[in-house]
Amino acid sequence: MTTAEGGHAEADALLDALASAFTAPDGRPVPVDRRPLTPDRLAGLHAGDGTGILVPDDAQLAELAPGAAAALVVLDGASGTALVAHDPVGRGHLVAAEAVAAATGGLRRTVAALRTEAAVIDALQSVGRRLTAQLDIDSLVQDATDAATTAVGAAFGAFFYNLVNRFGESYTLYTLSGVPREAFSRFPMPRNTLVFAPTFDGEGTVRSDDITADRRFGHNAPYHGMPEGHLPVRSYLAVSVISPSNGEVLGGFFFGHPEPGRFTGRHEVLAEGIAGYSAIALDNARLYERERNFARELSRSMLPEAPPVPGLELITRYLPAATGPKIGGDWFDVISLGTGATAFVIGDVVGHGVPAATVMGQVRTAIRSYALLGLAPSEVLRHVATLLDGLAEPTFVTCFYAVHAAGEELVYASAGHLPALLRHADGTIDLLGEAVAQPLGVGHEFPERTAAFPVGADLLLYTDGLVESRTRDVTRGMEWLVAAVAGLPRPLTPEACDDLVEALTGGDNDDDIALVYVHHGGAETT
Amino acid sequence: MSEPERVGRGPFDEEPTGTVALEQVPEGVVLAVTGALDLSLASTLRRTVERAARLRPARLVIDLTGVTFLASVGMAELVRANRELGDVAVRVVASGRIVLRPLELTRLTDELTIHATLADALAAP
């Protein structure tokens, strides 16, 4: 406010002073009109955007004020004011204009320099914000290369960066800006030559007015310089991209220009700034990628392939949550017990993420181990509950464990898990193991029950993600499930199984889901 | 099958859609929980239980009357509060199938002391 008003007062004083400088050849003041100029008119004068005083030439004068004897245009940013005299004048106004220009020239240069500086900081800040908001490596490296190449005024720029694949091997990729990819695709990756080494080793920025004259240039066979057909590079600027989390060199930016002396200290600072933001962004993206791979690997490695069991048809599913964390604590298992019997397991470790997944892995393995020892269902669960007492953090695990021996009987126990569905050959549905015991981590007694499981019957084990959500309580969810299962084809096809899940969850389950479906086909199925 | 519109979607999915309010009353401390007691609210409940425990109340009532969804992670927090508060008597107010049914299916009705109303929970010996 104060500045703007002060600015106005100064501008008025300047206009007054200049107006009084319009004098007739004999020194008498002449009348002077003041005319505000619109940006259009200013553009017609090629005045551009700035401050200062413009002396219109004859053509401009005729255009600006037909018939006028003389004029001065005082520019003030996008607006301006013309001072126009119609009477013949001497050179007084020109001398005054020159004096003002001389007096304010330094100031104007300072203002221009500060504006450039502010633009640089603005650009760096917005590039930084954009880069660090990205997690996709491909798009962020391209974005960084484009931004940096533009910022340093290079003819072209390249960003070589290292990635690590899932076998732990490191490899290098690159992006280009300012040139098509074909311009480089014939050349091998740059090697750790004297010119490139400081960048790849993270030893600091290299800036050269003429790299071809640098003592480090041209020492390596076979090219001794740039390979034939390489874009001509004289001005050279290279900065390392160093991980803020572990100090590792993640890559390097390389900028070139065919003319010498193009890169300044300012460009170096800019390139280093963008490299700094790129390092943060790459670090984030790599950590995110690693986390995602880890989640995928973990869930994949923990889920078993159900072994074929003579007489039984099996369909198993594990679906990570469609929204939110991709690692959950649900699991299923199908275990051949060696005696011709098969154990079916479904369970849910409370919570999400790595803590839930690691507990799940331990519980699953414990159940497998006790199962293979031939323990009865209630014993298996009791041992696991005791095992869980030893964990540092209290846990809460629901689990349904059933054994089908050769024959027509199912023996099961449940630790607070949702009841299994048993569909008889005649279509009637029983709920097995409803509210018989507390979860593992809470209770220690898991009563055993038996149920007939004759040829033609189906068994469905599932986790809570299938039946409950924020918008559907478990009572309603169970009713829907029972209704949906009653309508399933027999034996169940994988497609019908997926349709069942889709129908019950709408495809956007915010919890993970595991399920095991068993159809007792009898001796004729294999 | 028609489903009501989901409350939280997209970027706000992880925002808790419920609340936990702590109130000191002559009988002890009441934690009134509202909304979905699932993963996004469970940590808030745990922190509030810990805050309540530092007040050393004679009785801690966790009032689930306003709860619209009780996930297993929420039940785990109830068990944790019940077991870790030592000599503080923990009471749970639960009525209606949305809250009671999950507690029954997991037999936590055997573990927790449950009352139908807040008045009962405060008045019970």
Interface residues (C-beta under 8 A of the other chain):
Chain A: T323 G324 D348 V350 G351 H352 P394 T395 F396 T398 G416 L418 P419 E434 A435 V436 A437 Q438 P439 G441 V442 G443 D464 E468 S469 R470 T471 R472 D473 V474 T475 W480 A503 G506 D508 D510 D511
Chain B: M1 E3 P4 E5 R6 V7 G8 D13 E14 T17 A36 D38 L39 T68 F69 A71 S72 V73 M75 A76 V79 R80 R83 R97 I98 R101 P102 E104 L105 T106 R107 L108 D110 E111
